[in-house]
Amino acid sequence: MSEKLIKSIAGTALILLSALCYAWMPVIAKVTYSTGLAPFEVLILRFIFSLLLLALLLSIKGIMFFKFSPLLLLQGLAFTAGGICFFYSLTYIKAALAIVIFFSHPAIISVMSIIFLKRKPSMVLLFSVFISFLGIIFISGASKIEVNNITGISLAALSSFSYSIYCIISERTLKSYNSLSVAFTMSLVGLIVISVLFHNRLNFLTSLSLKQVELVFLMSLFSTVLAILLFLEGVKRIGSLRASVVGTAEPVFVVLIAFVVLGEKLSFPEIAGSLLVLSGVLISSFHGFFKREDLL
């Protein structure tokens, strides 16, 4: 087995674990919202706890916390903008449509790779992007949704575009900076932006219950810090485009968690869509590797 194949397997595994961590967020968020916290309040607390956790890890490893770089700041802004735009898109359009638009990002990254990274994706890789996106449509049931709100669609599209920029920049910044420093800088930028936007609504911080703190801390640990670090390490190994395709497994994990943990039934479109997404993940991760010498 070649070293390149081992690297691809490791990168794919890291991105899948990241997707699994992200997939738990809706479940934890649902319980958290039931305690009375608003989405923007959860977002602020997530950034605060994430910074504290990352600061602890950086202190243990003796790595500098903040790295000042225009590219890193842009990466943080793109990551934060993507989250904010997606959140607000849900106030105008149904979640299924927002998910489909957001997960068009592998196609956007394909174009960006050609323009900014001077890298031409193969036809096989583009095919994996297509079938993964088709799978997302099946899972979300978006084929039955009316597309009639330009504001919501535009916000979801901006979310996908911002996330694509974040992925492309990640591939460059990770060549020069430690993933922990990158994640800390991104979280710091995110906290500053969110705090400025909601500066007149921060009084909730003085009246938090222990349960609210515990739930958001859990979300910050697994669905933010661990998810981001796993994703960044995966991008190091397989690049931003393949990582984005593998990351489309997130809705598949959401469906499986809903089935196993919440007892929800799986529909045929969800099963078919999951198989399409997983096929896209396998094709994007391993095409071109299984030559004769790799099978010996």
Secondary structure per residue as TSV (DSSP state, phi and psi in degrees):
chain	resnum	aa	ss	phi	psi
A	1	M	-	360.0	127.3
A	2	S	-	-72.0	158.1
A	3	E	H	-63.7	-35.6
A	4	K	H	-65.1	-39.2
A	5	L	H	-67.0	-42.1
A	6	I	H	-60.7	-41.0
A	7	K	H	-64.0	-39.8
A	8	S	H	-66.5	-41.1
A	9	I	H	-64.0	-43.6
A	10	A	H	-63.6	-44.8
A	11	G	H	-63.0	-42.0
A	12	T	H	-63.5	-43.0
A	13	A	H	-61.7	-41.4
A	14	L	H	-64.0	-43.2
A	15	I	H	-67.4	-38.3
A	16	L	H	-64.4	-40.5
A	17	L	H	-65.3	-37.8
A	18	S	H	-62.2	-45.2
A	19	A	H	-61.4	-38.7
A	20	L	H	-64.4	-41.2
A	21	C	H	-63.0	-44.5
A	22	Y	H	-63.3	-35.9
A	23	A	H	-64.7	-24.5
A	24	W	T	-75.9	-15.9
A	25	M	H	-58.4	-47.0
A	26	P	H	-59.7	-36.0
A	27	V	H	-66.8	-48.6
A	28	I	H	-67.0	-38.8
A	29	A	H	-62.8	-39.9
A	30	K	H	-59.6	-43.1
A	31	V	H	-68.7	-40.0
A	32	T	H	-64.5	-43.2
A	33	Y	H	-63.6	-29.6
A	34	S	T	-68.9	-15.2
A	35	T	T	-84.8	-5.9
A	36	G	T	109.2	-4.2
A	37	L	-	-78.0	138.9
A	38	A	-	-84.0	157.4
A	39	P	H	-54.4	-42.2
A	40	F	H	-68.5	-29.9
A	41	E	H	-69.0	-40.4
A	42	V	H	-63.1	-40.6
A	43	L	H	-62.1	-44.6
A	44	I	H	-63.6	-45.8
A	45	L	H	-63.5	-38.2
A	46	R	H	-58.4	-44.7
A	47	F	H	-66.7	-38.4
A	48	I	H	-63.8	-50.9
A	49	F	H	-65.1	-37.4
A	50	S	H	-61.7	-43.2
A	51	L	H	-62.4	-42.4
A	52	L	H	-65.0	-43.1
A	53	L	H	-65.4	-44.0
A	54	L	H	-67.2	-37.2
A	55	A	H	-62.2	-38.9
A	56	L	H	-64.1	-46.1
A	57	L	H	-63.7	-41.3
A	58	L	H	-66.2	-37.7
A	59	S	H	-65.2	-42.9
A	60	I	H	-62.4	-40.6
A	61	K	H	-85.5	-9.3
A	62	G	T	69.5	34.3
A	63	I	-	-104.7	143.2
A	64	M	-	-61.1	135.1
A	65	F	S	-65.5	-65.6
A	66	F	-	-101.8	133.3
A	67	K	-	-114.3	115.4
A	68	F	-	-86.5	114.7
A	69	S	-	-155.2	131.0
A	70	P	H	-53.7	-36.9
A	71	L	H	-68.5	-40.2
A	72	L	H	-66.9	-40.3
A	73	L	H	-64.0	-41.1
A	74	L	H	-64.1	-39.2
A	75	Q	H	-61.1	-44.4
A	76	G	H	-63.2	-41.5
A	77	L	H	-65.5	-41.4
A	78	A	H	-64.0	-43.1
A	79	F	H	-62.8	-44.5
A	80	T	H	-68.6	-44.3
A	81	A	H	-60.7	-38.8
A	82	G	H	-60.3	-44.0
A	83	G	H	-66.9	-43.3
A	84	I	H	-65.7	-46.0
A	85	C	H	-62.4	-40.4
A	86	F	H	-65.1	-42.7
A	87	F	H	-59.8	-46.9
A	88	Y	H	-74.3	-25.0
A	89	S	H	-63.4	-30.4
A	90	L	T	-69.4	-15.9
A	91	T	T	-83.0	-9.0
A	92	Y	T	-115.6	-33.5
A	93	I	S	-129.5	164.5
A	94	K	-	-69.7	151.8
A	95	A	H	-58.3	-38.2
A	96	A	H	-59.9	-44.2
A	97	L	H	-67.4	-41.3
A	98	A	H	-61.1	-39.3
A	99	I	H	-64.7	-44.5
A	100	V	H	-61.9	-44.5
A	101	I	H	-65.1	-43.1
A	102	F	H	-62.3	-43.5
A	103	F	T	-81.3	16.6
A	104	S	T	-83.1	-0.9
A	105	H	H	-59.7	-29.6
A	106	P	H	-59.5	-35.4
A	107	A	H	-67.3	-40.7
A	108	I	H	-64.9	-42.0
A	109	I	H	-64.6	-33.6
A	110	S	H	-58.3	-45.5
A	111	V	H	-67.1	-44.0
A	112	M	H	-63.3	-34.3
A	113	S	H	-62.3	-38.9
A	114	I	H	-67.9	-43.5
A	115	I	H	-74.3	-49.9
A	116	F	H	-97.2	-33.1
A	117	L	S	-101.4	-1.8
A	118	K	-	53.8	40.7
A	119	R	-	-122.6	122.2
A	120	K	-	-95.8	113.7
A	121	P	-	-65.1	144.7
A	122	S	-	-73.0	162.5
A	123	M	H	-63.8	-34.3
A	124	V	H	-65.2	-42.1
A	125	L	H	-65.9	-40.6
A	126	L	H	-64.8	-34.9
A	127	F	H	-65.1	-38.2
A	128	S	H	-65.3	-35.5
A	129	V	H	-61.9	-44.4
A	130	F	H	-64.0	-49.1
A	131	I	H	-72.6	-28.9
A	132	S	H	-66.2	-42.8
A	133	F	H	-65.7	-39.2
A	134	L	H	-62.0	-39.3
A	135	G	H	-62.9	-40.3
A	136	I	H	-60.9	-40.1
A	137	I	H	-61.8	-43.0
A	138	F	H	-64.3	-46.2
A	139	I	H	-62.0	-43.6
A	140	S	H	-79.0	-18.9
A	141	G	T	70.6	23.3
A	142	A	G	-69.9	-14.3
A	143	S	G	-64.6	-18.5
A	144	K	G	-97.8	2.1
A	145	I	S	-96.7	137.0
A	146	E	-	-78.3	134.3
A	147	V	-	-98.1	95.8
A	148	N	-	-140.2	16.4
A	149	N	-	-131.8	103.4
A	150	I	H	-64.2	-38.6
A	151	T	H	-61.9	-49.8
A	152	G	H	-63.7	-42.1
A	153	I	H	-64.3	-40.6
A	154	S	H	-64.6	-41.0
A	155	L	H	-66.1	-42.1
A	156	A	H	-64.1	-39.0
A	157	A	H	-66.1	-40.1
A	158	L	H	-64.3	-36.5
A	159	S	H	-62.3	-46.3
A	160	S	H	-64.0	-41.6
A	161	F	H	-65.3	-43.7
A	162	S	H	-63.5	-42.0
A	163	Y	H	-64.8	-35.6
A	164	S	H	-63.9	-41.9
A	165	I	H	-61.9	-43.2
A	166	Y	H	-57.6	-44.3
A	167	C	H	-65.4	-44.8
A	168	I	H	-63.2	-45.0
A	169	I	H	-65.9	-35.9
A	170	S	H	-55.9	-40.1
A	171	E	H	-62.3	-29.7
A	172	R	H	-86.0	-46.3
A	173	T	H	-65.9	-31.4
A	174	L	T	-70.9	-12.4
A	175	K	T	-77.5	-20.7
A	176	S	T	-115.7	-23.3
A	177	Y	S	-126.5	152.9
A	178	N	-	-68.0	142.8
A	179	S	H	-61.6	-31.1
A	180	L	H	-65.6	-44.3
A	181	S	H	-64.6	-39.5
A	182	V	H	-62.0	-46.9
A	183	A	H	-64.0	-39.7
A	184	F	H	-65.2	-45.4
A	185	T	H	-61.5	-42.9
A	186	M	H	-61.5	-44.7
A	187	S	H	-65.5	-38.2
A	188	L	H	-64.9	-45.2
A	189	V	H	-60.7	-43.0
A	190	G	H	-62.0	-44.5
A	191	L	H	-63.1	-42.7
A	192	I	H	-62.5	-46.6
A	193	V	H	-62.5	-48.5
A	194	I	H	-64.1	-40.4
A	195	S	H	-64.8	-37.4
A	196	V	H	-67.6	-42.7
A	197	L	H	-65.2	-36.1
A	198	F	T	-117.0	34.5
A	199	H	G	-60.0	-27.2
A	200	N	G	-93.2	10.8
A	201	R	G	-132.7	33.7
A	202	L	-	-97.6	3.5
A	203	N	G	-67.8	-14.6
A	204	F	G	-63.2	-21.9
A	205	L	G	-63.3	-20.8
A	206	T	G	-91.5	-3.8
A	207	S	S	-130.0	34.7
A	208	L	-	-81.0	142.4
A	209	S	-	-89.7	163.6
A	210	L	H	-63.1	-38.4
A	211	K	H	-64.0	-40.8
A	212	Q	H	-63.3	-43.1
A	213	V	H	-63.5	-44.2
A	214	E	H	-62.9	-43.6
A	215	L	H	-66.2	-45.2
A	216	V	H	-69.9	-33.6
A	217	F	H	-62.8	-42.7
A	218	L	H	-61.4	-43.6
A	219	M	H	-63.6	-40.1
A	220	S	H	-66.7	-40.5
A	221	L	I	-67.3	-52.1
A	222	F	I	-90.5	-45.0
A	223	S	I	-94.8	5.7
A	224	T	I	-128.9	-72.2
A	225	V	I	-62.1	-56.1
A	226	L	I	-63.4	-41.3
A	227	A	H	-62.6	-44.4
A	228	I	H	-67.1	-45.4
A	229	L	H	-63.7	-41.4
A	230	L	H	-63.8	-40.5
A	231	F	H	-64.4	-47.1
A	232	L	H	-61.9	-41.5
A	233	E	H	-66.2	-34.1
A	234	G	H	-67.9	-41.2
A	235	V	H	-60.7	-37.0
A	236	K	H	-54.8	-36.4
A	237	R	H	-93.0	-34.2
A	238	I	H	-122.8	-0.2
A	239	G	H	85.7	164.7
A	240	S	H	-70.2	-37.5
A	241	L	H	-69.2	-51.5
A	242	R	H	-62.8	-37.3
A	243	A	H	-62.2	-39.6
A	244	S	H	-67.4	-35.4
A	245	V	H	-68.6	-46.5
A	246	V	H	-61.9	-34.7
A	247	G	G	-65.7	-16.1
A	248	T	G	-69.1	-5.2
A	249	A	G	-69.5	-13.3
A	250	E	H	-55.2	-50.0
A	251	P	H	-61.4	-30.0
A	252	V	H	-64.1	-45.1
A	253	F	H	-64.1	-37.3
A	254	V	H	-59.8	-45.4
A	255	V	H	-62.0	-43.5
A	256	L	H	-66.9	-40.0
A	257	I	H	-64.3	-42.2
A	258	A	H	-61.7	-35.9
A	259	F	H	-72.6	-48.0
A	260	V	H	-77.3	-46.8
A	261	V	T	-87.2	-45.6
A	262	L	S	-94.3	-8.2
A	263	G	-	74.7	19.1
A	264	E	-	-76.7	147.9
A	265	K	-	-81.2	147.2
A	266	L	-	-93.1	130.9
A	267	S	-	-90.4	163.0
A	268	F	H	-60.6	-44.5
A	269	P	H	-59.0	-36.1
A	270	E	H	-66.8	-40.9
A	271	I	H	-66.0	-46.8
A	272	A	H	-63.5	-43.1
A	273	G	H	-63.3	-39.9
A	274	S	H	-62.8	-41.4
A	275	L	H	-65.3	-37.9
A	276	L	H	-65.1	-44.8
A	277	V	H	-61.9	-46.8
A	278	L	H	-64.2	-33.9
A	279	S	H	-63.9	-43.0
A	280	G	H	-62.1	-39.9
A	281	V	H	-62.3	-47.0
A	282	L	H	-64.0	-43.8
A	283	I	H	-63.8	-46.6
A	284	S	H	-65.9	-31.5
A	285	S	H	-81.8	-35.7
A	286	F	H	-123.0	1.1
A	287	H	T	-64.9	138.6
A	288	G	T	86.0	-5.7
A	289	F	T	-94.7	-32.9
A	290	F	-	-83.7	70.4
A	291	K	-	-91.1	175.3
A	292	R	H	-54.3	-42.8
A	293	E	H	-69.6	-23.4
A	294	D	H	-80.0	-18.7
A	295	L	H	-94.0	-8.6
A	296	L	-	-82.5	360.0
